[in-house]
């Protein structure tokens, strides 16, 4: 099961997805709210924190989460403070009850990852793709519009029309025709 712990939070934060199952994982830690209490209200503990990328709004709560639940953090680049273990491009990571493929998708930030599992048809898109064809900012440090377009295209090659859910780093999750939102993001990112 996937729950967005930041869904009703009125603060500058990313979405924070609690994925329960065989391996209970927090995808991103968010910032500026008590995510620890939100986790505790739903589960007894965590097995890991997995990061889409390390912008402050996604990792502001990371130290508190890892120390409270005594868990390690997995991300793309272990040279970044707080990332304990590397997830390689096209490596697999267990999130809940399913194996997800990690896709290195720079353009918004160099260490950006998306996570995709054909069964159950879920994409965790981080800040690469959002609802209604929106896409990640490229005006921040490490932002690169051409790399972002290539990353969206790469995700598009991995998924298909059977995609059931797109969980983005900000805004609502998309469960109605999420594949179309990915395709639209690719088109929109190409416009000047």
N, C-alpha and C positions, 0 to 999 in steps of 0.2 A: 504494500500500500504506500502511496505517495501523498504526503500532506505538506502544504506550504505554510510553514510556521510564521512567516512574515505577512501573510495575506491581509490582515487587518491592522498592521502596524502603521502608525502615522509618524514615521521618522525616515531619515535618509538611510536606506538600507537596500541591499539586494533581497531577492527572494531567498528563502532558506528551506530546502526540501528535506524532510525527514522521510527516509525510505526504510520501511520496516520489513522484517522477514528473517531469513537465515543469517544475514549480515546487516544489522541495523546501522545505517549510515546517514550522516548529515551531509548534504551537498551544499557547500558554501556555509559560512557561519554568520553572515550578515553583520550589521553594525548598528549601534545606537538603540538597542532594545534588549530586554532580558530574555535571550534565547534559551538560556539554561533552564529557566522556569518553564518555558514552553515545551522543551524536550521532556523534562521531568513529569509534566502533566500527562504525557502520552506513553512514555516507555521508562523502564528502570535504568537503562544505560545505553551507551553507544559502542559500536565496534570500531568506528573510524570516522574521520572527516575527510571528504573528498572535495577538492577545489576545482571549479571551472577556470578560475584565474585569480590573481592576487591583487586586484584593485581594492582600496580601503573599504569600500562599501560591501565587499564580499568576505573580507577577513578581519574586520574590526573587532568582532567577538571571538576570534580564533583562540587566543591565549586563554581566555576564560573557559571556553568549551573544552579545550584539550586538557587543561589542568583539573577542571571539575570532574570530567568523566574518565580521566587518565587514558586518553586515546592518542594515537598518532594521526598525522595529517598526510594525505596523499595528493600530489599535484604533479605538474609537468616538470618543474625546475627546482631541484633541491638546493640550488645556490641561493634561493630566496628564503629569507628568514621565516621560519614557521612550517616549511614544507619538509617533512621527515623522509618521505619515500617517493621515488619517481614513478610516474605512470608513463609508459612509453607510447609513442604514436602507434595506433592499431593494437596496443596491448589490451588485455581484458581486465576488468575490475568487477567484482561482485557487489551489486547494489541490491539490497533486499534479497529476493529469491532468484535473481536473474544475473547472468553474465552480460555485461555491457562492453562494447568496443569503444575505446578512447580514441578520439580523432583530434590530432593537433590542428587547431584552427586559428592561426594568428590573423591579425588585421585590426582587432580591437586592442589586444595586448599580446605580446610575444608568447606568453605561457598559456594561452587560452586553449581549453579542451572542451569538446562536446562528447557526450556519452550516448551511445545508441544500442538498443537491443531490438532485433527484428521480432523476437517473441519475448515480450508482450507488445511490441510496436511502440516503444517509448523513446523519445529523444530529449535529453537534457541539453539545451542549446546555450546555456550561459548567456553572455551578452553578444552573441553572434546574430541571432535571429529572434525577433519578437512577433507578437500578434500583428496581423494586418500588413505584413510585408515590411515592418520596421526592422532595422538592423543596428548593430553596435556603432557607437561613435568612433570616428577615426581621427578626431582632432586632439586627442590626448597623446602624451608621450607613448611611443611604440605603436601608435595608430598608423595604419597604412591601408588606404582604400582599395588598392589593387589586390593586396594580400587578403583583405576581407572578402572581396568578390570571389577570389579563388577558393577561400575557405567555405563560403556558402555553396559554391559549385561542388566542392568535394562532399559536403554533407548531402547535397541533392543526389549525388551518385550513389550514396550508401542507402538512402531511404527509398521507399516507394509509396504507392497509393494506399497501402495497408497501414500506414502510420496512424496510430490511435491517439497519441498525445504528444504535444510539444510543450515542454516545461521550460520557460524562459527565465532569465536572470532578473527580469523586472516585468511588472504587469501580469495579466492573467495567463494561466495555462490555456492552450488551445486544444480542444477535444473534438471540434467539428471541422473536418477537412484540414487537418494540420499540414498535410502535404502541400496544399495550395498556398498556405502562408509562407512556406519555405521557398517555393517557386517564385512567389511575388517578391520576397525579400531579395532574391537574386536579380530580378528585373529592376527593382527600385534602387538597389545599390549601384547599378550601372548608369543611372540618371545623374546628371550634374545639378 
